[in-house]
């Protein structure tokens, strides 16, 4: 009823015909979907269709994020005065990249570092897109890992150490596997956020789905391409969200049943 009432209010608005023509042009909508998924005809600036470039950037960045974030989480949890500098650097890294807006980091690194023209520093925008997203999301995922590690009872580490395992062996064989299993749902949530945030790399010149939509919108003086982009991400992210919900429900059921 609520959505029906909202729909009626929208379509009965005085300027609805003009707005619908600017945001819901069927021809431009399907043309944009074709171009972003299958590739822009006669386009020589990208080896991949725009949407699949977003997917590739997200997947490559996620591989680095999962490893780098785990190192940060372990560094933040390192005990003993000898590891105080390591804890400080890891904490400073996480605090900084969680505090600075992502688009600022992307513009500063993606445009600033190549502009320095340093020897050996790549100028490829796709490279810097992966680097900046990795730096940003490593800070967020590190906190997810840390929460998972801290959820493991200290007796697990004590038992492992009493059996003769070193601290590194205890982390590798006992603590980290349990922590990763517990944080899979929030990790998938972060991956969904990473997939959506790949559109931010359009600010540094990467021709991906959002920039392609902007080019088509500017050429047609119409906003329908952005609606098409929104539909693509809705179709991709909602199934992933349902998967996360299902996994979280399963984990809660196991916890309530006492199965570990």
C-alpha positions in Angstrom: 0.0 0.0 0.0 2.8 2.4 0.9 4.7 1.7 -2.4 1.4 2.0 -4.3 0.7 5.3 -2.8 4.2 6.6 -3.5 4.0 5.4 -7.1 0.6 7.2 -7.5 2.0 10.4 -6.1 5.0 10.3 -8.4 3.2 9.5 -11.6 0.5 12.1 -10.8 3.0 14.9 -10.3 2.8 17.8 -12.7 6.3 17.3 -14.1 6.2 13.5 -14.2 6.3 13.4 -18.1 9.4 15.5 -18.2 11.1 13.6 -15.4 10.3 10.2 -16.8 11.7 11.2 -20.2 14.9 12.2 -18.5 15.3 9.2 -16.3 13.3 6.4 -17.9 14.0 6.5 -21.6 13.5 2.8 -22.6 15.7 2.9 -25.7 18.6 4.6 -23.9 18.2 2.2 -20.9 18.6 -1.0 -23.0 21.4 0.6 -25.0 23.3 1.4 -21.8 22.8 -2.1 -20.4 24.2 -3.5 -23.7 27.2 -1.2 -23.7 28.2 -1.7 -20.0 27.8 -5.4 -20.0 28.8 -6.4 -23.5 31.1 -3.5 -24.3 30.8 -0.2 -26.2 30.9 -0.8 -30.0 34.1 0.3 -31.7 35.6 1.4 -28.3 39.4 1.0 -28.2 40.1 2.3 -24.7 39.2 -0.8 -22.8 39.9 -4.5 -23.3 37.1 -5.4 -20.9 33.4 -4.2 -21.1 32.9 -1.5 -18.4 30.9 -3.7 -15.9 33.4 -6.5 -16.1 36.2 -4.0 -15.5 34.5 -3.2 -12.2 34.3 -6.9 -11.4 37.9 -7.5 -12.2 39.1 -4.5 -10.1 37.0 -5.7 -7.1 38.2 -9.3 -7.4 41.9 -8.4 -7.7 41.7 -5.8 -4.9 39.8 -8.3 -2.7 42.7 -10.8 -3.0 45.2 -8.3 -1.7 42.7 -7.0 1.0 42.1 -10.4 2.5 45.8 -10.9 3.0 46.8 -7.4 4.0 43.9 -7.0 6.4 44.8 -10.2 8.2 48.4 -9.0 8.6 47.1 -5.8 10.1 44.7 -7.5 12.5 47.5 -9.8 13.8 49.8 -6.8 14.1 47.3 -4.9 16.1 46.8 -7.9 18.5 50.5 -8.6 18.9 51.4 -8.7 22.6 54.5 -7.6 24.4 56.5 -4.4 24.6 58.7 -5.4 21.7 55.7 -5.2 19.4 54.6 -1.8 20.5 55.9 0.0 17.4 54.1 -2.6 15.2 50.9 -2.1 17.1 51.2 1.6 16.8 51.8 1.6 13.0 49.0 -0.9 12.4 46.6 1.2 14.5 47.6 4.4 12.9 47.1 2.9 9.4 43.6 1.6 10.3 42.6 4.9 12.0 43.8 7.0 9.1 42.2 5.1 6.3 38.9 4.7 8.2 38.8 8.4 8.9 39.6 9.8 5.4 36.8 9.8 2.8 37.5 7.1 0.2 37.1 9.5 -2.8 39.8 11.8 -1.3 42.3 8.9 -1.1 41.5 7.7 -4.6 42.0 11.2 -6.1 45.1 11.9 -4.0 46.9 8.7 -4.8 45.4 8.0 -8.3 46.2 11.5 -9.6 48.9 12.8 -7.2 51.4 10.0 -7.3 51.5 9.6 -11.1 51.8 13.3 -11.5 55.1 13.2 -9.5 56.6 11.2 -12.5 58.7 9.1 -10.2 60.9 6.4 -11.9 59.2 3.0 -11.9 55.8 4.4 -10.7 53.0 3.2 -13.1 50.6 5.8 -14.6 47.9 3.3 -15.4 44.6 4.4 -13.7 43.5 0.8 -13.3 46.6 0.0 -11.3 46.0 2.9 -8.9 42.3 2.0 -8.7 43.3 -1.4 -7.3 45.9 0.1 -5.0 43.6 2.7 -3.5 40.7 0.3 -2.9 43.1 -2.2 -1.3 44.5 0.5 1.0 41.0 1.7 2.0 39.3 -1.7 2.5 42.2 -3.3 4.2 41.5 -0.9 7.1 37.9 -2.0 7.3 38.5 -5.7 6.9 41.3 -5.6 9.5 38.8 -4.6 12.1 36.5 -7.5 11.0 39.4 -9.9 11.4 40.4 -8.4 14.7 36.8 -8.9 16.0 37.0 -12.5 14.9 40.3 -13.1 16.6 39.2 -11.4 19.9 36.0 -13.6 19.9 38.2 -16.7 20.3 38.5 -17.6 24.0 42.0 -17.1 25.3 41.9 -20.8 26.5 42.2 -21.8 22.9 45.6 -20.1 22.6 46.7 -21.4 26.0 45.8 -25.0 25.1 47.7 -24.7 21.8 50.8 -23.3 23.6 50.6 -26.0 26.2 50.8 -28.6 23.4 54.1 -27.0 22.3 52.9 -24.8 19.5 54.6 -21.5 19.1 52.6 -18.2 18.8 52.8 -18.3 15.0 51.7 -21.9 14.9 48.9 -21.2 17.3 47.7 -18.4 15.1 48.0 -20.4 11.9 46.4 -23.7 13.0 44.1 -22.7 15.8 43.1 -19.0 16.1 43.0 -17.7 12.5 40.9 -20.6 11.0 38.3 -20.2 13.7 38.3 -16.4 13.4 37.9 -16.5 9.6 35.0 -18.9 9.9 33.2 -16.6 12.3 33.6 -13.5 10.2 32.7 -14.8 6.8 29.3 -13.0 6.7 30.8 -9.5 7.6 33.6 -10.2 5.1 31.0 -10.7 2.4 29.3 -7.5 3.4 32.6 -5.7 3.0 33.0 -7.3 -0.4 29.6 -6.0 -1.5 30.6 -2.5 -0.4 33.9 -2.9 -2.3 32.0 -3.9 -5.5 29.8 -0.8 -5.2 32.7 1.5 -4.4 34.5 0.5 -7.6 32.5 3.3 -9.3 34.6 5.8 -7.3 37.6 5.0 -9.4 36.0 6.8 -12.3 37.3 10.0 -10.7 40.9 9.1 -11.8 40.0 8.2 -15.4 39.2 4.5 -15.2 36.6 3.8 -17.9 34.3 1.5 -16.0 30.5 1.3 -15.7 29.9 4.6 -14.0 32.1 6.6 -16.3 30.6 4.9 -19.3 27.2 5.9 -18.0 28.4 9.5 -17.6 29.7 9.6 -21.1 26.4 8.3 -22.5 24.5 10.7 -20.3 26.5 13.7 -21.4 26.1 12.7 -25.1 22.4 12.3 -24.8 21.6 15.0 -22.2 19.7 12.3 -20.4 20.1 10.6 -17.0 18.7 7.2 -17.9 22.2 5.6 -18.1 22.7 6.2 -14.4 19.4 4.4 -13.8 20.7 1.5 -15.8 23.9 1.4 -13.7 21.8 1.3 -10.5 19.8 -1.6 -11.9 23.0 -3.6 -12.7 24.3 -3.2 -9.1 20.9 -4.0 -7.6 20.8 -7.3 -9.6 24.3 -8.2 -8.5 24.3 -7.1 -4.9 20.8 -8.3 -3.7 21.7 -12.0 -4.3 25.0 -11.5 -2.5 23.1 -9.8 0.4 20.7 -12.8 0.6 23.6 -15.1 0.7 25.2 -13.2 3.6 21.8 -13.3 5.5 21.6 -17.0 4.9 25.1 -17.6 6.2 24.5 -15.5 9.2 21.3 -17.3 10.0 23.0 -20.7 9.7 25.8 -19.5 12.0 23.3 -18.4 14.6 21.5 -21.7 14.4 24.7 -23.6 14.9 25.6 -21.4 17.9 22.2 -21.9 19.5 22.5 -25.6 19.0 26.0 -25.6 20.5 27.7 -26.9 17.4 31.2 -25.5 16.8 
